[in-house]
Amino acid sequence: MSYISITQIPIRDENLKVIAGNGSTINTVIVGYALADADGIINSYLKSGGYAVPLLSPIPDEIKAIARSLAVYKLYEWSEVGNTKAAEFYDKAIVELEKIRDGKRNIVGLIRSSKIKVIQPFESETLGNYTESKFNMSKPHD
């Protein structure tokens, strides 16, 4: 599942319409590749910052905006047509991902996996003062 859908990519520019399809119909495979690349970039930054990925719904709006910028840039990158504005949005998206990764930008709904504690049922922490000798299973019970 991508962080955004194909319908959330603003394909208004005539060049982008040609890149993403044939000018009138969107090629969902090409756009799907761009979405997958965007998700991969986002997940890479988030994971290196200690976040659990992939993100679960609801996806924060900030992540959706970053995914849009990255996907549009990827579409232009694969074409012969350059787009300075798409490159600027890509650069801004990467800066935002770096801030999130480095803990300089907090986003509601994102949780660092280091803050999630998985308790194992038979750790010393959960067993407290009980030791193996108190649970002597080798002796039959009377």
N, C-alpha and C positions, 0 to 999 in steps of 0.2 A: 504494500500500500504506500503510495506516495504521500508526501506531506501536503501537496496541493493536487487538484485535478486539472485535466486539460482545459476545462472551461474557465479556470482561474488564471490562465496565462493570457495577458492582454495582447492578442494578435491583431493590432490595428494597422501597423505599418505595412505598406504594400510589399516591401522587400521581405519582411518577416512572413507574410502570407505565402509568398513563393517558397521561402525556405521551409516552412512548416507544412506545406502541401503543394497544391497546384494553383494557388491563387484564389480558389473558391471553396475547396474542400481541404480540411486539415488532415494531414497524414498522421494518424494517431500513433503509429509505430515510431516515427521520427521524434514526435513530441514526447512519447513515452520514454525514449532513450534520454532525452534532455532532462526529464523529471527524475529518472533514475540516477543520472549523474549528479543532479542537484542534491538529491537525498544522500548520496554517497559522500559528497563534500561536507554537508551538514553533519552527518553522523561521524565522520572522521574528526572534525573539530570538537564536537560534543563529547565523543568518547575519550579523546585525549585530555579533556577537561574533567573527566571523572563522571560524566553523565551516562545514565543507562540509555542505550539506543537499541532499536529504533524507538522513537517517541510514540506514546499511545495517545489516542484521541481523548480529549479535544487538543488539537495541535495549536499552540500559542500563535496569535496573529503575527508576532514578530518573526517567528520561524517561517510562516507562510510567505511573508514579504521577502525574506531572504531566499526562499526556494524559488519564488517568481523571478527575482533578479538573476539568480544563477542559471535557471532554465532558459530564459530569454538569451542570456549571454551565450550559453552553449549552442543554441540554435544558430546564432550569428557566427560563432566560431567555426562551425562546420560548413559554412557557406563561403562563397567568394566575396560576399558583401560584408564590409566592416560596419560597425556602428559604435561611434564614440560614446554615445549616451549609455548603451548597454554595457560597455567596458567600465564606465564610471560607476554604474549601479553594481556591477560585479565586484569592483574594488571596495565599494562601501559595504557590500554584503560580507566580504571576507574580513574587513575591519570589525564588523559587528560580531562575527563568529569568533574572532580572536578575543574580543572583550568578554564574550560569554564564556569561552574556554578558560580565560585567565581569572574569572570571577569578578571582573570589573563591571559587568552588566548582568543584572538579575532579571530573570523573566519568570513571571508567575506560571507555575505548572511544571517548571523544570527542576528536577531534584538530582543532586549529585549522588551517585550510587554509594559513595563513601559514607553518606548520612543514613543509608538504609542498612540496618543491622539484621542479619539473618541469624537467628538463634538456633543452634543445633540442640536437639533434645537431650543429648547425653554429654554435654560439655561440663567441665567443672563449674563453670559459671551458673549453669542451671541446676546442677545437682547440689550445690552448696557444700555443706559439711559431710555429706554422705560419701563414703569411700567404698572401694571394692569389698573390703572386709565386712562392711555392714550389709552387703548384698551377697553373702556367700552362697552362691548357687550350687556349689559342689556337694553340699550336705543336703540330704533329704529333709524335708520339713516334717516335724512331729504332728 
